[in-house]
Each structure stands twice: as structure tokens, then as C-alpha cells.
């Protein structure tokens, strides 16, 4: 019998005689070669409460939601970006003192609303994105809203051969797991550094080296957002006043990693929020503050939300029911009263090596890993806290990025190539 190791050019990283803990990965329907993902975002360039921000963003949100209703995406999830500010996260003293899920109606902050969309059909994916015109949406906004509103989209194709997933249980399955025809199976590539790479089917023949995190041709052109006197605005990472489009170099990596504690009893929920979540925020802060060193881009900490605000059916003159949406301060308050105990992190890395370096060696991620292991040991078989992730190694040119009037550091600007920049 020929083993998996015998058929690989590059050997597995799994240690000899490894006895892994039980974990699950996604199994796609036979013949499925690709899956398709898009993130769509709207941001408000004012520091205000979430309640007021959602009201101010009503126009662009409704336009995006109209698109989503006809996009034929198989799965769509909605988020509010946590700690969304020019420096992305709160200062360390505040991060230790506050939980990001507290007082959403009163805390002053910048606000972004984000949707994650998934397709299993390339034609549907391409047709949908061809109809989404961010430039048109931006220019259709009332004039006072335009200077303080940003819109963006990040979309990419994931080959199944360059994709890996892992789930701690099957009682909650978001993201790619919602595509029709998918199932789960146990796997042995878990519980050691390098397991994520081993779970990628194509890793036996490809090292996914991509670009080095220490060099980037765009760094000189896109150095920082603070312009010196007389300096051309094209050196800025910000798309304020512009629409910036680009694609990806080879082997850029996308990761979405989720946390779900809705089914936890109070004791376990508190344990997550007090012992794991602060370390998670600290790790994300490191990635945000050290993009060049870590090779990371577009790091986002997202809280899952439900944004169907006071939808109601009306009947037109022909007797046909039409769905309308009314929105006011009261409807926003009702929404804010529902806060699902679920979050996720999304990020890009220049290559698989950079992601592995941070996860296996940097103290900020080792602290997250240690806290998660301690949590699992403490609660054992009674544990209801769920974690999962999906990782894609994207071929060159298979991703598309656009940012319209967005703040500095919004996404993957420094990691893009073939950049086009036009005034809005």
C-alpha cells in the first residue's frame, strides 16, 4: 500500500507516532475544484456611537443589501468591525480593561459594516461582482455623506487543492461549511506546528513561497498616510478621495478564524472572555502594528451581527407584496439588544511561511494557543466553546481588491500589485 508520504515531493511535517486530538475538516463534493469568496465593507469616517453610525450608513447599507439580495451567493454573513479606528485597536491599557462587546450603544468609535459572501459557482460569482459598482454607489450617496463614507470589496478564488479547514465540532458550521454538498470528516493532521500546511492537498508539490515579507516593490510608493509638505498624495496608503484597484501577487494567504460561545454556560463564557479573548486582541494588535515584520495585511476583528432592521411586507396596487425597510432610532436599538456571542478574525499574509512564523514562534500567538489549550483541559467534554478556521493560498491574479475613499490601513493596499488609482 502506498502511503500519503510516499507520494509527496515535500514531506509531511507531522511528527513520527503522533497521536492527534480529534478534529474535523471540510469535505467538498466530488468534482468541486474551486470556491469563491468576497468581503464587502462600508466605513464611517467619524467617531460616534454604533447606533448613530448605523443610522448614518443607512443609504450605502441598503444599496449593498439590495445587491446581496440578487447576488445568488450561497451564504452571506454580516459583521460589525470591533475596535475599528485609525490605529485599528484600542491602546493596551484600554484593551486590558474593556471587553469589546460592552456598551455598543454608547462607546465612541469608528464603525465598519462588513459582509462575507460565498459562492460555489464561478459564473454566479463573476456575474454578481460585475454588477457591484462601488464607484456608482459612492457617487449616488447624498453629498454630505460622501466625504465621511468609504466602501471596499476584496474577492478571491480558492482552489480546493490550495485550501484547508479545521473545526472543533459540528454543532456550528459557518463560512465555507455552509456551501451545499459539503460534509466533515476527521483528520490526523492536527495538534502540531505545520499541521495547517499538511492539511492543504497541494502542499505535497508546492511550498507556496510567494513573496518575502522583507521586500515589496510597493513599499516606497505606499509608505505611510501622513504626507510631508509638497509630497505627492500617490505615496499614501489611504484611498481618501480616490478609488484604488489592484490584484494579488502569487501565494498570498487568506485566513478566517472564528470563535463561537453562544452555547456556553456562564462559567465557560466568562472564561473565554477573561482568559482567551484579551490574548486574541493582543495578537491582532501585534499584526496590525507590525505589518512589514509579520507579512500581514487587512487584519480585522469582526463581531457577527444581524442587520434586518424592521423589515415589513407592503402590498402594491396589483396585490403583489413588496418588501420595504423602515429604519429609525428605535429599530436600531432593537438590533443592538441582540448581540450574538460569535466573532471572527480575517487577515491576509504574504505567504504561508509568514503565517506559520507568527503562529508557531511569536509570543502573541503562543499566548493565544496556550490559553486555548488550558480552556479545553479545564472544561473537557463539557466544553461548548467552538473554534474553526479556513485558509486559502491564492494564485497570482486570482484576487481583486478595490477601496473607494477609505481610511489608511483599511485593507491590502500595501500587498497589492497592478494598482490603478482614480479620483472619485
C-alpha positions in Angstrom: 0.0 0.0 0.0 1.3 3.5 -1.0 1.2 5.9 1.9 0.5 9.7 1.6 4.1 10.4 2.5 5.4 8.3 -0.4 3.5 10.3 -3.0 4.7 13.7 -1.9 7.7 15.7 -3.2 7.8 17.7 0.1 7.4 15.6 3.2 4.6 16.0 5.8 5.6 17.9 8.9 3.7 15.6 11.2 6.0 14.1 13.9 6.5 10.4 14.0 4.0 8.4 16.0 1.9 11.5 16.5 -1.4 10.8 18.3 -3.6 13.8 17.4 -6.6 15.1 19.2 -9.9 14.7 17.3 -10.5 17.4 14.8 -12.6 17.8 11.7 -12.1 19.3 8.2 -14.4 20.1 5.4 -15.0 17.6 2.6 -16.2 19.2 -0.7 -18.5 17.5 -3.3 -16.7 15.3 -5.8 -15.8 17.4 -8.8 -15.7 20.7 -6.9 -12.4 22.4 -7.8 -12.9 26.0 -6.6 -14.9 28.1 -4.2 -15.4 31.8 -4.3 -15.4 34.5 -1.6 -16.0 38.2 -1.4 -15.9 40.7 1.5 -17.8 43.9 1.1 -17.3 46.8 3.5 -18.7 50.2 4.4 -17.0 52.5 6.8 -17.9 55.8 8.5 -15.1 58.3 8.9 -16.5 59.8 12.1 -16.0 58.7 15.7 -19.5 58.1 17.0 -21.7 55.5 18.7 -22.6 52.4 16.8 -26.2 53.3 17.0 -25.7 56.7 15.3 -23.2 55.2 12.8 -25.7 52.6 11.6 -28.2 55.4 11.0 -25.7 57.5 9.1 -24.7 54.5 7.0 -28.3 53.6 6.1 -28.1 54.7 2.5 -25.0 52.7 1.5 -26.1 49.7 3.6 -29.4 49.5 1.8 -27.7 49.6 -1.6 -25.3 46.8 -0.7 -28.2 44.8 0.8 -30.1 45.2 -2.5 -27.1 43.8 -4.3 -26.8 40.9 -1.9 -30.5 40.0 -2.4 -29.8 39.4 -6.1 -26.2 38.2 -5.9 -27.0 34.4 -5.8 -24.4 34.0 -3.1 -24.9 30.6 -1.3 -24.1 32.1 2.1 -23.8 35.6 3.4 -22.7 36.7 6.9 -22.8 40.2 8.4 -20.4 41.8 10.8 -19.5 45.0 12.7 -15.8 45.5 12.9 -14.6 45.7 16.5 -12.2 48.4 17.7 -12.3 50.0 14.2 -10.2 53.1 14.4 -7.3 54.7 12.5 -4.9 52.6 14.7 -7.3 49.6 14.4 -7.3 48.7 18.1 -7.5 50.4 21.4 -4.4 51.3 23.4 -3.1 48.4 25.5 -4.4 49.8 28.8 -7.9 50.0 27.4 -7.7 46.6 25.7 -6.9 45.0 29.1 -9.6 47.0 30.9 -12.5 46.6 28.5 -14.3 43.8 26.6 -15.0 44.8 23.0 -18.6 43.5 23.3 -19.6 46.0 26.0 -21.8 49.2 25.7 -22.2 49.2 21.9 -24.8 52.0 22.1 -22.6 54.5 24.0 -18.9 53.8 23.1 -17.5 56.3 20.7 -15.6 54.6 17.9 -15.2 54.4 14.1 -17.6 51.9 12.6 -17.5 49.5 9.6 -20.2 47.2 8.4 -18.9 44.1 6.5 -20.4 41.2 4.7 -18.7 37.9 3.8 -20.2 36.2 0.8 -19.6 32.7 -0.6 -20.3 31.1 -3.9 -19.7 27.6 -5.3 -20.3 28.5 -8.9 -17.8 30.7 -10.8 -20.4 32.0 -13.3 -22.6 33.3 -10.4 -19.6 34.7 -8.6 -18.4 36.6 -11.7 -21.8 37.9 -12.7 -22.6 39.1 -9.2 -19.3 41.1 -8.8 -19.7 42.5 -12.3 -22.9 44.1 -11.1 -21.4 45.6 -7.9 -20.3 49.1 -8.8 -18.8 50.7 -5.7 -17.9 53.9 -7.6 -21.6 54.3 -8.6 -22.8 53.6 -5.1 -20.4 56.2 -3.7 -21.5 58.9 -6.2 -25.2 58.1 -5.5 -24.8 59.0 -1.8 -26.1 62.4 -0.6 -23.3 64.9 -0.9 -22.8 65.4 2.8 -22.2 61.6 3.3 -19.5 61.2 0.6 -16.5 62.7 2.4 -17.2 60.6 5.5 -18.0 57.3 3.8 -15.7 54.6 2.4 -16.6 51.5 0.5 -14.4 48.5 -0.4 -14.5 44.9 -1.8 -12.0 42.1 -1.6 -12.8 39.0 -3.6 -10.8 35.9 -4.4 -10.9 32.4 -5.9 -9.8 29.4 -3.7 -8.8 26.2 -5.3 -9.7 23.2 -3.2 -6.2 21.9 -3.7 -4.9 25.1 -2.0 -7.4 25.3 0.8 -7.6 23.8 4.3 -10.2 24.0 7.1 -10.5 22.8 10.7 -13.4 22.6 13.1 -13.6 21.7 16.8 -17.2 20.4 16.4 -20.1 20.3 14.0 -22.8 22.0 16.1 -21.9 25.3 14.5 -20.5 25.5 10.9 -20.1 28.9 9.3 -18.2 30.2 6.3 -17.4 27.6 3.6 -19.1 24.9 5.6 -22.5 26.4 4.5 -21.9 25.6 0.9 -24.2 22.9 -0.4 -22.9 19.3 -0.6 -20.1 19.8 2.0 -19.6 17.4 4.8 -17.0 16.9 7.5 -14.5 14.1 8.3 -11.9 13.5 11.0 -8.3 14.0 10.0 -4.9 13.3 11.6 -3.1 16.5 10.6 -3.7 18.5 13.8 -2.1 19.3 17.1 1.4 20.2 15.8 3.1 23.1 14.2 2.9 22.7 10.4 -0.5 20.9 10.5 -2.2 23.6 8.6 0.2 23.2 5.7 -0.2 19.4 5.8 -3.9 19.8 5.5 -3.6 21.6 2.2 -3.8 18.9 -0.5 -1.4 20.7 -2.8 1.3 21.2 -0.2 3.0 17.9 -1.3 4.0 19.5 -4.5 4.2 23.2 -3.7 5.9 25.2 -1.0 3.7 28.3 -1.5 6.7 30.6 -1.1 5.2 33.7 -2.7 7.0 36.9 -1.9 9.4 37.6 1.0 7.9 39.6 3.8 11.0 41.8 3.9 10.7 43.2 0.4 7.9 44.7 -1.5 8.1 46.9 -4.6 5.1 49.0 -3.4 6.6 49.9 0.0 8.3 53.1 -1.4 5.3 54.2 -3.2 2.9 53.4 -0.4 4.9 54.2 2.7 2.5 56.0 5.1 -0.6 58.1 5.3 1.0 61.2 6.8 2.1 63.4 3.9 5.1 65.7 4.2 4.8 69.2 2.8 4.9 69.1 -1.0 4.7 65.3 -1.1 2.5 63.7 -3.8 -0.6 62.1 -2.5 0.1 59.0 -4.5 2.5 57.8 -1.8 -0.4 57.4 0.6 -1.8 54.1 1.7 -5.2 55.8 2.1 -7.7 55.9 -0.8 -9.4 59.0 0.6 -10.7 60.9 -2.4 -9.7 58.1 -4.7 -10.7 54.7 -6.0 -7.8 52.2 -5.8 -7.9 48.8 -7.6 -5.4 46.0 -7.6 -4.8 42.3 -7.6 -2.5 39.9 -5.7 1.0 38.5 -6.2 1.4 34.7 -6.1 0.6 32.7 -3.0 -0.9 35.4 -0.8 -2.7 33.7 2.0 -6.2 34.5 3.4 -7.3 33.2 6.8 -10.6 33.5 8.5 -10.7 32.2 12.1 -13.8 32.0 14.2 -15.0 31.9 17.8 -18.5 30.9 18.9 -19.6 30.8 22.6 -23.4 31.2 22.4 -24.0 27.7 23.7 -21.6 28.1 26.6 -22.8 28.2 30.2 -21.9 31.5 32.0 -18.8 30.0 33.6 -17.3 28.9 30.3 -18.4 32.1 28.5 -16.7 34.2 31.2 -13.5 32.0 31.0 -13.3 32.7 27.3 -13.9 36.5 27.6 -11.4 36.8 30.5 -8.7 34.4 29.6 -8.6 33.9 25.8 -10.2 36.9 24.2 -7.7 39.6 25.6 -4.8 37.5 24.3 -6.6 37.3 20.9 -6.8 41.1 20.8 -3.2 41.4 21.8 -2.1 39.1 18.9 -4.2 41.1 16.4 -2.7 44.3 17.7 0.8 43.0 17.1 -0.1 42.0 13.5 -1.7 45.4 12.8 1.3 47.4 14.3 4.0 45.2 12.6 2.7 44.6 9.1 6.1 44.6 7.4 7.7 42.3 10.0 4.8 39.8 10.2 3.8 39.9 6.5 0.2 40.6 7.4 -2.4 42.8 5.7 -6.0 43.8 6.3 -6.3 42.3 9.8 -9.9 42.6 11.0 -11.6 41.6 14.2 -15.3 41.1 13.5 -18.5 40.5 15.5 -21.2 38.6 13.8 -24.5 40.6 13.6 -28.0 40.5 12.2 -28.9 43.7 10.3 -32.5 43.0 9.1 -34.0 46.1 10.6 -37.8 46.3 10.9 -38.4 44.7 7.5 -42.1 44.6 6.7 -44.3 43.5 3.8 -46.4 46.0 2.0 -48.9 45.3 -0.8 -48.8 47.4 -4.0 -51.7 48.3 -6.2 -51.6 45.0 -8.1 -51.8 43.0 -4.9 -48.2 41.9 -5.0 -46.3 42.0 -1.8 -43.1 44.1 -1.8 -40.6 44.2 1.0 -39.7 47.6 2.4 -37.4 48.5 5.1 -38.0 51.2 7.7 -35.3 52.3 10.0 -35.2 54.7 12.9 -33.5 55.0 16.3 -35.9 52.5 17.9 -35.3 49.8 15.3 -31.5 50.3 15.6 -31.9 49.9 19.4 -33.8 46.6 18.9 -31.0 45.4 16.8 -28.3 46.4 19.3 -30.1 44.5 22.0 -29.3 41.3 20.1 -25.6 40.6 20.3 -24.7 37.1 19.2 -21.8 35.5 21.0 -19.7 35.0 17.9 -16.7 36.7 16.3 -14.1 36.0 13.7 -10.8 37.3 12.5 -9.9 37.8 8.9 -6.4 38.6 7.6 -4.1 38.2 4.7 -0.4 37.1 4.8 2.2 37.5 2.0 2.8 33.7 2.1 2.3 30.6 4.1 5.7 30.9 5.7 4.8 34.3 7.2 1.6 32.9 8.7 3.4 29.9 10.1 6.2 32.0 11.6 3.7 34.2 13.5 1.6 31.3 14.7 4.4 29.0 15.8 7.0 31.4 17.1 5.7 34.8 18.1 4.8 35.2 21.8 1.5 36.9 20.9 0.1 33.8 19.2 1.8 31.3 21.5 -0.2 33.0 24.3 -3.5 32.5 22.4 -2.6 28.9 21.8 -1.7 28.2 25.4 -4.9 29.8 26.7 -7.0 27.8 24.3 -5.3 24.5 25.4 -5.8 25.5 29.0 -9.5 26.2 28.3 -10.0 22.8 26.6 -8.4 21.0 29.6 -10.4 22.9 32.1 -13.8 22.2 30.6 -13.1 18.8 28.9 -16.1 17.0 27.5 -18.5 19.7 28.8 -16.8 22.4 26.6 -19.2 24.3 24.3 -16.8 26.9 23.1 -16.2 26.3 19.4 -13.3 27.4 17.1 -12.7 26.9 13.4 -10.7 28.4 10.6 -10.3 28.3 6.8 -7.1 29.1 5.0 -6.6 29.7 1.3 -3.4 30.1 -0.7 -4.4 32.3 -3.6 -2.7 32.0 -7.0 -1.4 35.2 -8.5 -4.1 37.4 -10.1 -7.0 35.3 -8.5 -7.9 38.1 -6.1 -9.3 41.5 -6.7 -9.2 44.5 -4.3 -10.9 47.9 -4.5 -11.1 50.7 -2.0 -13.2 53.8 -2.5 -12.5 56.8 -0.3 -11.3 54.5 2.5 -9.2 55.3 5.6 -5.5 54.5 6.0 -4.9 50.8 6.6 -8.3 49.6 5.5 -7.1 46.5 3.7 -4.5 45.0 1.4 -3.2 48.2 -0.3 0.5 47.5 0.5 0.1 43.9 -0.6 -1.5 44.7 -4.0 0.1 44.8 -7.4 -1.1 46.2 -10.8 -2.6 49.2 -8.9 -5.0 51.6 -10.6 -5.8 54.9 -8.9 -8.5 57.3 -10.0 -10.2 60.3 -8.3 -13.8 59.9 -7.1 
